[in-house]
Amino acid sequence: MNSRVELAVLGAGPAGVAAALAASECNVSVLILDRSASAGGQVYRRPTWPLEDQQLKQWPDEVKGERLREQLRSSAVSCRFGRAVWSVERGFRIDTVGPEGLETWEAERLLVASGTTERVIPFPGWTLPGVMGLAAATALLKSQRVLPGQRPVVAGSGPLLWAVASGIVAGGGMPAAVIDLADTRRWVSSLPALLSRPTDLLKGLGWMHSVRRKQVPVISSAAVRKVWREGTSLVVEVIERNRDGTLRRESQERRLSADALCIGHGLLPATEVTRLLGADHVFDAQAGGWKPVIDDQQRTSIPGLFAAGDCTGITGAEAAQLEGRLAGLAVAHETGRITDKMYQMKTQSLRRHTLRVSRAGASMAALMMPAESFIDDIPGDTVVCRCEDVTCAEVQAALAAGATGLNQIKSWTRCGMGPCQGRVCGDTVAAIASRHLGGRTAVGTWSPRVPLVPLPMNDLVGAFTYHDIAIPKAAPL
């Protein structure tokens, strides 16, 4: 059993690092745990290989990421990377597995900064090799410095769509097309919120300009309908849609040839830990889905449990850092390391800045969210749970047979029982069910289970032989 710390932070992305630094600066003992090899999260992901050995140029976020990692190295925060958190209990006991095997940590308070899960709404062909999420494409570009394809179709919605397309262009690739769910009016409607963040606005406009300058075809108000393989190429069928997500009448299908498809339909708050611990949650479609209920100090409904960053609603990296700092200062205040007066002085302007930045981030998050009517167009024979090969028709049959919630659908179809534990299919299945049962609140969420992440059995039990098994004595007759 490891020594008890005052604060354990799950996740070393922008929110987690900011919280750890803020608390540590106030002399709170802090432990930060993350499965990755270094801090940064998805946005500030560290390249695996040295820059000079790679094809792609340095991403602007890498400078911020290195600064964040340097601050962490110079702090008193205890960092344990390469640790997969597979169980968390109230109290707080945290079980991990990593380079040194099984480890257990204890903390007086816990901050969850688990980030997001990518959403891809299923369509025929989405499980084919060469089809990947926008977030996965970003990981390839940032971490591995390789292109997801030389001539991919980039499809979806929101700023990540243009970030990936721009990154491919910068790396020497040429997207076959950019398929944007949003139209010009939707982008223009987000401008008032973005004007408060001119740096982010200019960055986004720069992505768009770099793509259009290369004369990459851009198809707006459209979505991928299906994908199939012909020889070594993917054929991507695109159809136009109305603003409410319904198919546009008399719209002609377009077919594009590509070597890959990068597609995404927004992000979901990663709430596995907060749900496992029994914190109150609320469904907020504009924020990405289910999120923990928090107060203005990032506290959840569970005493000692805090949450910050995109796991509390999608608002972006800068808002996540500000929320993390608020949480870290709240912990310092709770533990008596800073006075009421000092706490108010440190957080008063910080709260206003967080609110302003969060509004801009929420506006971008709204652009990523497709209309619910998307779900109605999933063909019955399309796989929605790729782990267990459960189709849309099987989910609908369970509902027709009387399934009354997400967990009953899981029991009847095995949907959500695979290695991803419903992270990929959960939102889609819930959306299908909500059309039958009257809303997401009625449908509910998967019941949380351990292990929180897929783990090889050998990591949990270790090496042993038959003779190592303790045989109990026979019961007396």
N, C-alpha and C positions, 0 to 999 in steps of 0.2 A: 504494500500500500504506500503510495507516494504521500509526501507531506501535504497538508491542507493549505490552500491559498485563499486569499480573500476574494479574488475574482478570477473565474475561468472564462475565456472567450473562445467560442466555437466559430472559426472562420477568420482567415487572415486577409480578407479583401479590404476595400476602403473603409467600411464601417467597423470591422473588427480591429484593424490596426489603429484607427483613430481613437476608438474607445480604450484600447489597451494603453496607448500613449498618454491619453488624458488622465486616466486613473493612476498610472505609474508615476506621472509627474507630481501627483499629490501624495506619493508615498504609500499607495495601495499595492500590495503584492499581487502580481498579475501573471497568469499563465495563458498563453495563446496556443490553440491546437488547430492544425489544418492538414488535410490530406496531401496537399501539393508539396513540392520540394522547397518552395520559398513563398514569401508573402506577395500579395498583389491582386489575387483574385482573377476573375475573367478580364476585367478592364485593364488592369496593370500587370498582366501576365508577363512573366520573365522569359526571354528567349532561351531555348534549350542550348543553343550553340552560339559561339562568339559571332558578333555582327559581321566581321570581315569575311567570314567563310560562307556567307549566305547571299542568296539572289536578291531578296527583298530589302528595301531601305528601312531605316529605323522609323517606327511608328511614333507619332508625337506623344502618346501616352507613356512610352517607355521612359522618358525623362522623369515624369511624375512618379512612375513606379519605382525607379531607382532611388529617388529622393525619399519615398516612403520606406523602402527597405533600409536605407541608411539611417533614418530616424529610429527605426526599430532596433537595428544593430547597436546604436549608441545609447539605447535606453536600458532600464533595469528589468524590462519585461522578459520573462522566461518563455522561450519559443520552442515548440516541439512540432516540427514539420514531418511529413510522411506518415502522420497518424490518422487512421480512419476511425472516426467515432461511431461505434456500432450500438452503444447502449447509453442512455442517460436516465437517471432516477432522481426523484425529488430528494433534495438534501444538501448538496447535489453531488452525486457520484457519477463519474464519467468513465466509461470503459472504452479503451482504444486498442487497436492493433497496428503495429508498425515495424520499423527496423529492429527494435528490441523485443519483439513479440507482444504478448498481452500486457497492458499496463492499465492501472486504475488511478484515477485522480479524484480528489475531493476539493470542493470549493464552497465558501460561504454564500457566494452569489454567482450567478451564471448569466452571461450575455450571449444570446444567439445572433450570429451575423452570417447566416447560412446562404444568403444570396438568392439565386433564382434557378428555375428549371425552364428549359426551352419548350415552347409549344409548337407543334406541327400538326395541323388538322389533316387527317388522313385523306388520301385520294388514291385511285388505282395506280400502282407502280411506286408508291412512296417508300417501299421496303427494298427496292432494287439497289444493287451496288452502284455507287456514283451519285446517289441522292443523299444529301446531308443537310443538317440544319445550318442556319446562318451563324449561330454561336459556335458550332463545330468548325465551320469555315474560318471564323475569326481565330479560333485556337490554332488551326494550321498556319494561318498567316503570321500570327504574333509569336507563337511558341516555337513551331518547327520551321518557320520561314519557308514554307512551300505553298505553291498555289493549289487550290482545290481542283483546278482544271485549267487548261489553257484556253478553252472556249466554253465556259459554263453559262447556263442560264441562271440569273440571280433573281429570285422572286420573293415576294412577301410584302411587308409594310413597315413603316417607321424608319428611324435613322440608321439602324443596323443594316438595312438593305443597301443603303448608299455607302456605308462604311466598308462593307465587304466588296461591293463592285469597284469602289475606288482603290482598295487594297490590291485587288486582282490586276487592275490597270497599272498601278505603280510597280507591280512585280513583273510586268511584261506580258501579262495575259490580255485577252480581248473577249469580254463577255459577249455571248451570242445575243443577249438582250437583257434588259432590266424590266421585270414585270412588277409594277407597283399597284397594290390594291387601292391606294388612295388616289384621288384626283387632285387637281390644282387647288380647288376650293378648300379641301380638307387641310392641305398644307398651309394655305393662306390663313385659315381660321386659327391656326396655332401660333401665328406670328406675334400677337399681343403678349402672350406668355413668354415667348422666346426673346422678346426685346429686353427683358430683364437680365438675360444671359447672352450678351452680345458675342462673347468668345465662342460659346457653343454654337450660336447661330452662324457665325462666320465659318466655323469648322464644318458644319453641315453643308453650307453653300459651297465650300471648297470641294467637298466630296462630289456633289452634284456636277460642279463645273468640270472637274477632272474626267468624269465619265462622259459627259456630253461633248467635251472637247475632242474626244476620240471617236465621236460620231457613233457611239454605241446606241442601238435602237432602244427606245424607252416606250413601253406600252403602259399607259395609266388606266386606272379603273378596270383592272383585269386580274385574273388569277389562273394558276395552273389547274387544269381539269383532270388530266391524266398523263402518265409517262409510260413509255415502253421502250424496249431495246431493239434496234435494228443493226445487226452486225456489231461493230465496236462503238456505235453512237447511241445516245439517248434521243428519243423523239419526245418533245415536250409539247403537249397540246394546251393552248391558252384560250380562254374565253373571257369576254368582257362582262362586267357586273355593274349593277346599279349601286348607288351610295348605301342602300340598305342591305347590300350583300346578295340580293337576288340576281339571277341570271338576266342579262339584258335581252329583250326580245329582238329577234332578227339579227342577233350578233353572230358574225361569222367566226368559225374556229380558225385559229392560226397554228401552224405546226412549225416548230423550231428544232433544228438539229444541234446537239451539243455533246460535249464529252463529260459533263457533270451538271447537276442541278443543286444549287444552294438555295434553300427555302426556309422561311420561318414565319410564324403567325403570332409573334409576341413572346412575352416571358411570364412565368408564373412564380409567385413567391414560394420559396422552399420552406415549408412549415412542418416538416416531419418531426423535428425536436419539440417545438412548442405544442404540437398536437399530442405527442407522446406524453408530455408532462401534464396535459389536461388544461392548458390555458384557454381562455375564452377566445373564440375566433368569429369573424364576421365576413360575409361575402361582399366584395366590392369589385364589380366587373371592370370599372375604369382603372383600378389599381392592380389588376391582373388576376383577381380571384379571391380565394380564401386568404385572410391575413389575421395575425393575432391582434387583439384589442390592446392598445397601449395608451398610456396617459402622456402628458407633455414632458415627462422625464424618461420616456421609453420603457416604463415599467409595464409588465403584463399583469394579468389577474392573479398570478402566482407570486407570493412574497419572495423576493430575492431573484426573480427571473426577469431579465431585461431582453429586449430585442431591438435591433437597429438595422438600417439598410434596406435593401430591396426585399428581404423576407417579410417586411412589414407593409409592403406595397411598392410597386415599381415607380421610382422617381429618379434613378440615375446615380452615377458614381459620386458626384459632388455632394448631392443631398445625403447620400449614404455616409460620407465622411463627417458631415456636420451632425447627423443623427448619432453617429458613433461617439463623437466628442461629447454631445449632450449626455449620453448614457454613461460614459466614463466619469464625467463630473458628478452625475447623480449618485453613482456608487461612492465616489469620494465624499460626498456630502452625507450619505447614509452612514458611512463608517466613521464619521466625525473628523475626517482629515482636513476638511475646509469648513469654515463657519457659514452660517446662514447668509451673512452679509457678503462674504467672498463668493459664495455660490451664486447669489443673485447678480453680483457684479460680472462674473464670468459668463453667465448664461443669458442675460437680458438681450444684448445685441445679437448673440448667437442664435437665439430663437427666431428673431425677425429675419435674419439672413437665411436660416434653414427654411422658413415658410416661403420666402420668395423663390429660392432655388427649387424647392419641392414643387411649386406650381409649374415651373418650366419643365421639370422632369416628368410631372404627371401629364402635361400636355403631349409630350413625346410618347409617353406610354399609351395614351389614348389612340394615337395614330397607329400603334402596333396592333390594336385589338380588332380583330375581324368581327363582323356582325354575326349574331347567333344563327341567322338563317343559313350560314355556311354549312351548318350541321345537317340541314335538311337535304343537301345535295350529295351526301356521301352514299355511293351505291351500296346495295345490300351485301354484295360479295366482297367488299373492301375490308381488309384486315384492319381492325382498330387497335387490337392488343397484339403487338408483334411478338411478344414473348411467348404467348400461349396460342397464337393463331386464331383468335376470336374475331369473328366478322361483325360488321354493323348489324346484319340481319339477325345474328344470334343474340345480340344485346336487345334488339327490338322484340324478338320472340320472348325473351325473359320478361320484358315489360308487359307484353300482351298476356303472358301467363299469370301476371299478378305481382311481379317483383315491385317492392315498394320503396326501394332505396339502393344506394350504390353498393352497400355491403351484401345485400341479397343478390344483386346481379353478379357480384364477385363469387358468391357461393354457388350459384347455379351455372355459371359459364366458365369459371376459373380466370376470368378477366381480372388483371391486376395481381395475379399470384406468381408472376414470373420474376426474373432477376431484378428488373427495374422497380418492382414493387408498386406498380401503378403510376410512377412518375411520368411516363410517356403517354399512357392511355387514359389516365384518370380524368383529366379535364374534358376530353372528348366524350368519354362514356357518361360523365355527369351532364354534359350539355345535351346528349341524346335523351337521357332520362328526364331532364328538366322539361323537355318539350311535351313529355307524357304526364309528368307528375306535378307540374305547376310551379316550377322555379328551383333554383339551386339550393335554397334553404331546405326545401322538402326532400331533396335528393341526399344531402349530407356529403360526407367525405369518407374515404377509406378509413377503417379503424387502424390506428398506428400500431406498428409491430416492431420488435427487434428480431434480427439485427437491422439497424437503420440503413445499412448499405450491404450489397451482396459481398459475401466473404467466403473464401475457400474453407471447407470444414477443417482442413489441416491447420489453418491459422488459429483456430479456436481450441482445438484439442491437442495439437502437437503430435510428436512421434511417440508411438507406444507399441508394445507387442501384446499378445494374448495374455502372457504371464503378468503383465502390469495391471490387469483388470482385477479389482478386488472382488472376490467371490464371497457373498454373505453366507453365514452358517445356516444350515437347514433349520427350519422352525421345528420345535419339539412336537412330537405327535400327541 
